């Protein structure tokens, strides 16, 4: 993990349940999965 992971975890993960689109990225910054919630 990079040094920015703690910041990402603290700011992004608590709001994930409100997101309409969630991208999960790999270590090389490529998109590994996409979650689109029904609108």
C-alpha positions in Angstrom: 0.0 0.0 0.0 1.0 3.6 -0.6 1.3 6.2 2.1 -2.1 7.7 1.0 -4.0 4.6 1.9 -4.7 5.7 5.5 -6.1 9.0 4.2 -8.3 7.1 1.7 -9.5 4.7 4.3 -10.4 7.5 6.7 -12.2 9.7 4.1 -13.7 7.3 1.5 -14.7 4.1 3.2 -17.2 5.7 5.7 -19.1 7.3 2.8 -19.0 4.2 0.5 -22.6 3.2 1.3 -23.9 6.5 -0.2 -22.0 6.2 -3.4 -23.8 5.4 -6.7 -20.6 4.3 -8.4 -17.6 2.5 -6.7 -14.4 1.7 -8.5 -11.9 -0.6 -6.9 -8.4 -0.1 -8.2 -5.4 -2.4 -8.0 -1.8 -1.7 -6.9 -0.9 -0.5 -10.4 -3.9 1.9 -10.4 -5.9 -0.1 -13.0 -9.6 -0.5 -12.3 -10.2 -4.0 -11.0 -14.0 -3.8 -10.4 -16.9 -1.5 -10.9 -20.0 -1.4 -8.7 -23.0 0.7 -10.0 -25.9 0.8 -7.6 -29.4 0.9 -9.0 -30.5 4.5 -9.2 
